[in-house]
Structures are given as structure tokens and as C-alpha cells.
């Protein structure tokens, strides 16, 4: 007789019946609900802990994330230089200096275009908003002036609050913290460019078998998604700025250059950015040239956005990066609440990476099981 048989003989009927009742209690409908609820609570607690930790260490986390995005964006250039037998250190220095020059040049052009015209742009936008409010109050269903003033104060308080504005620097409000984050960004970007494959192979050491293959697929998808997203978004933003800027110039709208610069900046915030840019341009046109010009400006903005959504984005960013508008809005909301303006900019590429990993979870072209049927229906 085995030990297990002996143990079964000594098990009392009462204990076996108690275990059976316990299994039954957890196996019925209420038990399944309780089990799932407990699992959801554990996941939410872990997620909240991760978010809290990242926000606490934002001075470290955000530079690393930005370095990863920039390294993924310029990785094709780095690979091309290495394939042409350029030494790794020299190629890294070339690409890093190129990134710094591009970012500095774009920033200088934007500041140069907006700096001298900002006061006039702000004043005309406020005048345009006042005219719109006055027109709305003539409607039979218009809200009262007190309600409009209250809504305006609420929006202003939110935009100027610490919850919204502090996230733009996410922990680097002090100059010293900002410099620390910038230096860390440059150093991490240097090593990502120079030793990115070696760092990734080191991180893959704990994985074996199918887990190793899945981790490799996820890493490759992350790099390709981030790179394609940033390159595509920058190209689309440039086309939007040029197209809308030409339209404003033809319509004789003043401040066309600073408005085009703002279009380029806001284009990195999907959906919301284009809407804000269009509203701002229409308000300036309303004050300067009247209602007809404002309507034509809105038409130009809508036309450019339609060309972008139907032609540019599918070609430049690819089908894999196409997220549903609701997903984008939810990601933007979560990113804004957590990290303000910077969170709104980073939320969509992070969501695109998550969706890309789901698409290659079980194979190069095999999404995770819960998404397979949905993928077939979409195709």
C-alpha cells in the first residue's frame, strides 16, 4: 500500500465533504465572480503600484523612454552606417550629433516663428473666442453669460493647475532636475545607439524556448513600431503644417507662419492637436478677415486632415499602427491625467506598441488568442 493510499484512508469523510463544499462555493456563479473580481483587484493594485513608481522615478524613466523612442527612430540610419563598415563608436557619434542638430534646429525654427508674434496671436485668438461667445448668446438655446464664464474659468483653472501643467516636465520642474534629465537622456541614447543589440541580448538571458521567441518578437515589434510612429508622425506633421500654412497664406490670414508652426507641434497629439490647431486658425481668421474667411480656414484644415488620414498615415505609418479613434482618445486622456502634455504625446505610441506586441504574441503573424477572431473580422 502506498503512502498516498494510506493518507486517503486516514482522511475523514467530514474533511473531504468540507473540501468539496469549498470547491463548490468557488466553482458556482458567485464564486467565479468573486475569483475574477479578486484577480481584477490584484491587477489594478499592481498597475497602480507600477504607475506610482514610474511617476516617482519620472526623472529617470522619462529620459530612458525618450532615449528608446529616439534610438528606435534613427536605428535605420545607425544600421546603414554599420553595414557600410563605419566603426560603431564613430557611427554613434554621427547619429547622436545628427539627432541633437535636428532637434535643436526644429526647436529654434518653432521659437523663431512664434516668439515675436505670440502676443498678437494670443490677442486675436481671444478676440475670436469673444466673438463666437457673443454669437452663441444670440441663439434661442444659448447658455447664459454666467454659465459661459464659469465654464471658461473651469478650463483655465484646469490648464493652469498642477495636475495638468506639472506633467509637462514630470518631475523636472527645477532647473537642476531638468539638466539631470537632459544629460541622462543623452547618455542613455548614446549607449542605446552604440550597444542596443548587446543590451537587448543581455535582457533576454532569463528567457528560454517559446518565451525567448516571444520576447524577441516583442522587442523587434517595439523598435519597429516606435520608429515608424515617430518618423511617420513627423512627416505627417510637416505636411500638415505646410498645407495649412499655404492655405492660410492664400486666404490672406495674418500670422500664417506661427499658426503653421503650432500646427506642426500639435500634430504630435493625434485628433486633439489637429482640432485645437484648426480652432485657433479659424479664430484668428474670424477676427482678421471675417466669418467667411474663418469658414474657409476650417475647410482647409478639414481637407488637409482628410488627406492625412486617408492617404499619408496609411502609407507612412502602416496599417499595423492604425488604432481606433476611441483607443486614441482613451490613451490621450490617461496620458494627460498621469503626465500632462508630455503624457498626451507619449500615450499614443505606447498604445501602438502594446497593440503591436499583441499582434505578434503567439507568432510573427499570429495575435494573442482573445484577438484572433477580431483580427480576422477586421481583415
C-alpha positions as CSV (number, residue, x, y, z in Angstrom):
1,X,0.0,0.0,0.0
2,X,1.4,3.4,-1.0
3,X,1.7,6.4,1.2
4,X,-1.0,8.2,-0.8
5,X,-3.4,5.3,-0.3
6,X,-2.7,5.3,3.4
7,X,-3.3,9.1,3.6
8,X,-6.6,8.7,1.7
9,X,-7.7,6.0,4.2
10,X,-7.0,8.3,7.2
11,X,-8.9,11.3,5.6
12,X,-12.1,11.7,7.4
13,X,-15.4,12.0,5.4
14,X,-16.0,15.3,7.1
15,X,-12.8,16.9,5.8
16,X,-13.5,15.5,2.3
17,X,-17.0,16.9,2.4
18,X,-15.7,20.3,3.6
19,X,-13.2,20.5,0.7
20,X,-16.0,19.5,-1.7
21,X,-18.2,22.3,-0.4
22,X,-15.3,24.8,-0.6
23,X,-14.7,23.8,-4.2
24,X,-18.4,24.1,-4.9
25,X,-18.6,27.5,-3.3
26,X,-15.8,28.8,-5.5
27,X,-17.0,27.0,-8.6
28,X,-20.5,28.3,-8.8
29,X,-21.6,31.6,-10.5
30,X,-20.9,33.7,-7.4
31,X,-17.6,32.0,-6.8
32,X,-16.4,32.7,-10.4
33,X,-17.5,36.4,-10.0
34,X,-15.5,36.6,-6.7
35,X,-12.5,35.0,-8.3
36,X,-12.5,37.3,-11.3
37,X,-13.1,40.3,-9.0
38,X,-10.1,39.3,-6.9
39,X,-7.9,38.9,-10.0
40,X,-9.0,42.3,-11.3
41,X,-8.3,43.9,-7.9
42,X,-4.8,42.4,-7.8
43,X,-4.1,43.6,-11.4
44,X,-5.3,47.1,-10.6
45,X,-3.2,47.2,-7.4
46,X,-0.1,46.1,-9.3
47,X,-0.8,48.5,-12.1
48,X,-1.3,51.4,-9.6
49,X,2.0,50.4,-8.0
50,X,3.8,50.4,-11.3
51,X,2.3,53.8,-12.3
52,X,3.2,55.3,-8.9
53,X,6.7,54.0,-9.1
54,X,7.2,55.4,-12.6
55,X,5.8,58.8,-11.6
56,X,8.1,58.8,-8.6
57,X,11.1,57.9,-10.8
58,X,9.9,60.1,-13.7
59,X,13.3,61.9,-13.8
60,X,14.8,58.6,-14.7
61,X,12.0,56.9,-16.5
62,X,11.1,59.6,-19.0
63,X,14.6,60.2,-20.3
64,X,15.0,56.5,-20.8
65,X,11.7,56.2,-22.6
66,X,12.6,59.2,-24.8
67,X,16.0,57.8,-25.5
68,X,14.4,54.5,-26.6
69,X,12.0,56.3,-28.9
70,X,14.8,58.4,-30.5
71,X,17.1,55.3,-30.8
72,X,14.2,53.4,-32.5
73,X,13.6,56.3,-34.8
74,X,17.2,56.6,-36.0
75,X,18.1,52.9,-35.9
76,X,17.8,52.5,-39.7
77,X,20.5,55.2,-40.1
78,X,22.7,53.5,-37.5
79,X,22.3,50.2,-39.2
80,X,23.1,51.7,-42.6
81,X,26.3,53.2,-41.3
82,X,27.4,49.9,-39.7
83,X,26.6,48.0,-42.9
84,X,29.0,50.4,-44.7
85,X,31.7,49.5,-42.2
86,X,31.7,52.7,-40.2
87,X,33.1,52.0,-36.8
88,X,30.4,51.6,-34.1
89,X,31.7,54.5,-31.9
90,X,32.0,56.9,-34.9
91,X,28.6,55.9,-36.2
92,X,27.1,56.5,-32.8
93,X,28.7,60.0,-32.5
94,X,27.5,60.9,-36.1
95,X,23.9,59.8,-35.4
96,X,23.8,61.4,-31.9
97,X,25.1,64.7,-33.2
98,X,22.6,64.5,-36.1
99,X,19.7,64.0,-33.6
100,X,20.8,66.9,-31.5
101,X,21.2,69.1,-34.5
102,X,17.8,68.2,-35.9
103,X,16.0,68.7,-32.6
104,X,17.8,72.0,-31.9
105,X,17.1,73.2,-35.4
106,X,13.4,72.3,-35.3
107,X,13.1,73.9,-31.9
108,X,14.8,77.1,-33.0
109,X,12.6,77.4,-36.1
110,X,9.5,77.0,-34.0
111,X,10.6,79.5,-31.4
112,X,11.7,82.0,-34.2
113,X,8.3,81.6,-35.9
114,X,6.2,82.0,-32.8
115,X,8.2,84.2,-30.4
116,X,7.7,87.7,-32.0
117,X,4.0,87.0,-32.9
118,X,2.8,85.3,-29.8
119,X,1.2,88.3,-28.1
120,X,-0.7,89.2,-31.3
121,X,-1.7,85.6,-31.9
122,X,-3.0,85.2,-28.4
123,X,-4.9,88.5,-28.5
124,X,-6.5,87.7,-31.8
125,X,-7.5,84.2,-30.6
126,X,-9.1,85.7,-27.5
127,X,-11.0,88.3,-29.6
128,X,-12.2,85.5,-31.9
129,X,-13.4,83.5,-28.9
130,X,-15.2,86.5,-27.6
131,X,-17.0,86.9,-31.0
132,X,-18.0,83.3,-31.0
133,X,-19.4,83.6,-27.5
134,X,-21.4,86.7,-28.4
135,X,-22.8,84.9,-31.4
136,X,-23.7,81.8,-29.3
137,X,-25.6,84.0,-26.9
138,X,-27.9,85.2,-29.7
139,X,-29.2,81.6,-30.2
140,X,-32.5,80.7,-28.6
141,X,-31.0,77.8,-26.7
142,X,-27.8,79.6,-25.7
143,X,-26.4,79.3,-22.2
144,X,-26.3,82.3,-20.0
145,X,-23.2,84.5,-19.8
146,X,-22.7,83.3,-16.2
147,X,-22.6,79.7,-17.3
148,X,-20.1,80.5,-20.1
149,X,-17.9,82.5,-17.7
150,X,-18.0,79.6,-15.3
151,X,-17.0,77.1,-18.0
152,X,-14.2,79.3,-19.1
153,X,-12.9,79.7,-15.6
154,X,-13.0,75.9,-15.2
155,X,-11.0,75.3,-18.3
156,X,-8.4,78.0,-17.3
157,X,-8.1,76.5,-13.8
158,X,-7.6,73.0,-15.2
159,X,-5.0,74.1,-17.8
160,X,-3.1,76.2,-15.2
161,X,-3.4,73.6,-12.4
162,X,-0.5,71.5,-11.2
163,X,-2.3,68.3,-12.4
164,X,-2.2,69.4,-16.0
165,X,0.9,71.6,-16.2
166,X,3.3,69.9,-13.9
167,X,3.1,66.8,-16.0
168,X,4.7,68.6,-18.9
169,X,8.0,68.3,-17.2
170,X,7.0,65.3,-15.0
171,X,9.3,65.8,-12.0
172,X,11.9,68.1,-13.6
173,X,10.3,71.4,-12.6
174,X,13.5,72.6,-11.1
175,X,16.3,73.6,-13.4
176,X,18.7,71.1,-11.9
177,X,16.3,68.2,-12.4
178,X,15.8,69.3,-16.0
179,X,19.5,69.4,-16.7
180,X,19.9,66.0,-15.0
181,X,17.2,64.5,-17.1
182,X,18.6,66.0,-20.3
183,X,22.1,64.7,-19.5
184,X,20.7,61.3,-18.7
185,X,18.7,61.3,-21.9
186,X,21.9,62.0,-24.0
187,X,24.0,59.4,-22.2
188,X,21.3,56.7,-22.4
189,X,20.7,57.5,-26.1
190,X,24.4,57.1,-26.8
191,X,24.5,53.7,-25.3
192,X,21.2,52.6,-26.9
193,X,22.6,53.6,-30.3
194,X,26.1,52.0,-29.7
195,X,25.2,48.9,-27.7
196,X,21.5,48.5,-28.3
197,X,21.6,44.9,-29.6
198,X,24.0,43.8,-26.9
199,X,21.8,45.3,-24.2
200,X,18.8,43.6,-25.6
201,X,20.6,40.2,-25.7
202,X,21.6,40.7,-22.1
203,X,17.9,41.4,-21.1
204,X,16.9,38.2,-22.9
205,X,19.1,35.9,-20.9
206,X,16.4,34.8,-18.4
207,X,14.1,33.6,-21.2
208,X,14.1,30.1,-22.8
209,X,12.2,28.4,-25.5
210,X,8.9,29.9,-26.6
211,X,9.2,32.7,-24.0
212,X,12.5,33.7,-25.6
213,X,11.0,33.7,-29.1
214,X,8.0,35.8,-27.8
215,X,10.3,38.3,-26.1
216,X,12.4,38.7,-29.3
217,X,9.2,39.3,-31.3
218,X,8.0,41.8,-28.8
219,X,11.4,43.6,-28.8
220,X,11.6,43.8,-32.6
221,X,8.0,45.0,-32.8
222,X,8.6,47.7,-30.2
223,X,11.6,49.1,-32.1
224,X,9.8,49.0,-35.5
225,X,6.6,50.4,-34.1
226,X,8.2,53.3,-32.2
227,X,10.5,54.1,-35.2
228,X,7.7,54.0,-37.7
229,X,5.4,56.0,-35.5
230,X,7.8,58.9,-34.8
231,X,9.1,59.1,-38.4
232,X,5.5,58.9,-39.8
233,X,4.1,61.4,-37.3
234,X,7.0,63.9,-38.0
235,X,6.4,63.6,-41.8
236,X,2.6,64.0,-41.4
237,X,3.1,67.0,-39.1
238,X,5.4,68.6,-41.6
239,X,2.9,68.1,-44.4
240,X,0.0,69.4,-42.3
241,X,2.0,72.5,-41.3
242,X,3.0,73.2,-44.9
243,X,-0.5,72.5,-46.3
244,X,-2.4,74.5,-43.8
245,X,0.2,77.3,-43.9
246,X,-0.1,77.6,-47.7
247,X,-3.9,77.7,-47.3
248,X,-3.7,80.4,-44.7
249,X,-1.3,82.4,-46.8
250,X,-3.6,82.2,-49.9
251,X,-6.6,83.2,-47.8
252,X,-4.7,86.2,-46.5
253,X,-4.9,85.2,-42.9
254,X,-2.3,87.0,-40.8
255,X,0.2,85.1,-38.6
256,X,0.2,82.3,-41.1
257,X,3.8,81.3,-40.2
258,X,3.3,81.0,-36.4
259,X,0.0,79.2,-37.0
260,X,1.8,76.7,-39.2
261,X,4.4,76.2,-36.5
262,X,1.7,75.5,-34.0
263,X,0.1,73.0,-36.4
264,X,3.4,71.1,-36.6
265,X,3.7,71.0,-32.8
266,X,0.1,70.0,-32.1
267,X,0.2,67.3,-34.9
268,X,2.1,65.1,-32.4
269,X,-1.1,64.9,-30.3
270,X,-3.5,62.9,-32.5
271,X,-7.1,64.0,-33.1
272,X,-7.0,66.7,-30.3
273,X,-4.0,68.5,-31.7
274,X,-5.5,68.9,-35.2
275,X,-8.8,70.1,-33.7
276,X,-7.1,72.7,-31.5
277,X,-4.9,74.0,-34.3
278,X,-8.0,74.3,-36.6
279,X,-9.9,76.2,-34.0
280,X,-7.1,78.6,-33.3
281,X,-6.5,79.3,-37.0
282,X,-10.3,79.8,-37.5
283,X,-10.5,82.3,-34.6
284,X,-7.6,84.3,-36.0
285,X,-9.2,84.4,-39.4
286,X,-12.5,85.4,-37.9
287,X,-11.0,88.4,-36.2
288,X,-8.8,89.4,-39.2
289,X,-11.0,88.7,-42.2
290,X,-14.5,87.9,-41.0
291,X,-16.8,84.9,-40.9
292,X,-16.3,83.8,-44.5
293,X,-12.6,83.6,-44.1
294,X,-13.0,81.6,-40.9
295,X,-15.3,79.1,-42.6
296,X,-12.8,78.7,-45.5
297,X,-10.0,78.1,-43.0
298,X,-12.0,75.4,-41.3
299,X,-12.5,73.9,-44.8
300,X,-8.7,73.9,-45.5
301,X,-8.0,72.3,-42.1
302,X,-10.6,69.6,-42.7
303,X,-9.3,68.9,-46.2
304,X,-5.7,68.6,-45.1
305,X,-6.7,66.3,-42.2
306,X,-8.7,64.1,-44.6
307,X,-5.8,63.8,-46.9
308,X,-3.6,63.0,-44.0
309,X,-5.9,60.3,-42.5
310,X,-6.8,58.6,-45.8
311,X,-3.5,58.8,-47.7
312,X,-0.5,59.9,-45.7
313,X,-0.9,57.9,-42.5
314,X,-1.6,54.5,-44.2
315,X,1.5,55.0,-46.4
316,X,3.9,56.5,-43.9
317,X,2.8,54.7,-40.7
318,X,1.4,51.4,-42.0
319,X,-1.7,49.5,-41.2
320,X,-0.2,47.9,-38.0
321,X,-0.1,51.3,-36.3
322,X,-3.7,52.3,-37.1
323,X,-5.6,52.5,-33.8
324,X,-9.3,53.1,-33.4
325,X,-10.2,56.7,-32.6
326,X,-11.7,55.7,-29.2
327,X,-8.5,53.9,-28.2
328,X,-6.5,57.1,-29.1
329,X,-8.8,59.3,-27.1
330,X,-8.7,57.0,-24.1
331,X,-4.9,56.8,-24.3
332,X,-4.7,60.6,-24.6
333,X,-6.9,61.0,-21.6
334,X,-4.9,58.6,-19.4
335,X,-1.6,60.1,-20.5
336,X,-2.8,63.7,-19.8
337,X,-4.1,62.8,-16.4
338,X,-0.8,60.9,-15.5
339,X,1.8,63.2,-17.0
340,X,0.1,66.2,-18.6
341,X,1.2,67.4,-22.0
342,X,4.2,65.0,-22.3
343,X,1.9,62.1,-21.3
344,X,-0.5,63.1,-24.1
345,X,2.3,63.0,-26.6
346,X,3.7,59.6,-25.4
347,X,0.4,57.9,-24.7
348,X,-0.4,57.0,-28.4
349,X,3.0,55.5,-29.3
350,X,2.9,53.4,-26.1
351,X,-0.6,52.2,-27.0
352,X,0.6,51.4,-30.5
353,X,3.5,49.4,-29.1
354,X,1.1,47.5,-26.8
355,X,-1.2,46.7,-29.8
356,X,1.8,45.7,-31.9
357,X,3.0,43.2,-29.2
358,X,-0.5,41.7,-29.1
359,X,-0.4,41.2,-32.8
360,X,2.8,39.1,-32.6
361,X,2.2,37.5,-29.2
362,X,1.8,33.9,-30.4
363,X,3.7,34.1,-33.7
364,X,5.1,36.5,-36.3
365,X,1.6,36.9,-37.8
366,X,-0.4,35.3,-35.0
367,X,-2.1,37.6,-32.5
368,X,-2.9,36.6,-28.9
369,X,-5.9,34.3,-28.7
370,X,-8.5,36.8,-27.5
371,X,-7.7,39.0,-30.5
372,X,-7.5,36.4,-33.3
373,X,-11.2,36.3,-34.3
374,X,-11.4,40.1,-34.1
375,X,-8.3,40.4,-36.3
376,X,-9.9,38.0,-38.9
377,X,-13.1,40.1,-38.9
378,X,-11.1,43.3,-39.3
379,X,-9.3,41.9,-42.3
